[in-house]
Amino acid sequence: MLLNGKTGIVFGVANKRSLAWAIAQRAAENGARLALTYQGERLEENARELAAELVNPALICCDVTKDEDLEAAFVRVREEFGSLDFVVHGIAYALKEELEGEYMNTSRDGYRIAQEVSAYSLAAIAKHAAPLMEERGGSILTLTYLGGERVIPHYNVMGVAKAALDMSVRYLAWDLGEKGVRVNAISAGPLKTLASAGIKGFSKILGHMKEHAPLRRNTNQSEVADAALFLLSDLSRGVTGEILHVDCGYHIMGM
Ligand code: NAD
């Protein structure tokens, strides 16, 4: 029960396969009370079904491109919980047509959208979360991918957004460290989810990773959730600004 008595807000639950859902489940099993957010009406039914598996959750609609949604989400968290111990940011989005072919063909709008949803949203969320974490400190966790450090064909504009996200983790860690708020990321290996389904050649990426990762297998949701539990809990109280690779070791390889 590593999160007993703690409260958290989780962004990015779309369905059962979502990494944010795996983390939410692990956090709940470990005693946390959660607010789950979902992007919009289209996902409301899924979110309701999943939230029904949790004890006393707050369910909140929040599109991170809308300031008024973010504001309302944290007002609700303050009303329900009073304070906040952790945030899980499991959000990314790019136009499907940007996730194939050459990066140089990225449109102005495609670039803006990917950055706004996938990277800027972490800073916007941190700004709202920090005042609720002032008393006890807290942990903010996001999910990134190796495509922000190395070139993964077709990942394109999302890779550039992940590079911005990775750097945002470090700047936010510096901003918030004084208040006892830690900011970290998990760089997960490729997994089949709604988001990854939009990347051209994704099954090839999975196959390559399985063959070349030191552990000779693909990553699964459960091991990402276990690492998240460490980063959300006091076990990682000395860790901030870190990008923890949970990818069966693939990132160390030169092939
Ligand atoms: P997912 O599709 O289940 O989750 C993505 C979430 O982003 C969805 O819940 C979606 O509703 C949300 N989202 C998109 N635009 C939004 C907006 N404007 N406002 C609010 N929410 C919005 O897929 P996932 O793979 O679980 O992705 C979660 C995170 O993990 C992403 O940051 C992704 O890049 C990262 N990640 C995924 C993989 C992988 O292979 N699946 C690997 C490494 C990192």
Residues whose N, C-alpha, C, O or C-beta is under 5 A from the ligand:
A	BS01	NAD	G12 V13 A14 N15 R17 S18 L19 A20 Q39 C62 D63 V64 T65 G90 I91 A92 Y93 V117 L143 T144 Y145 A188 G189 P190 L191 T193 L194 A195 S196
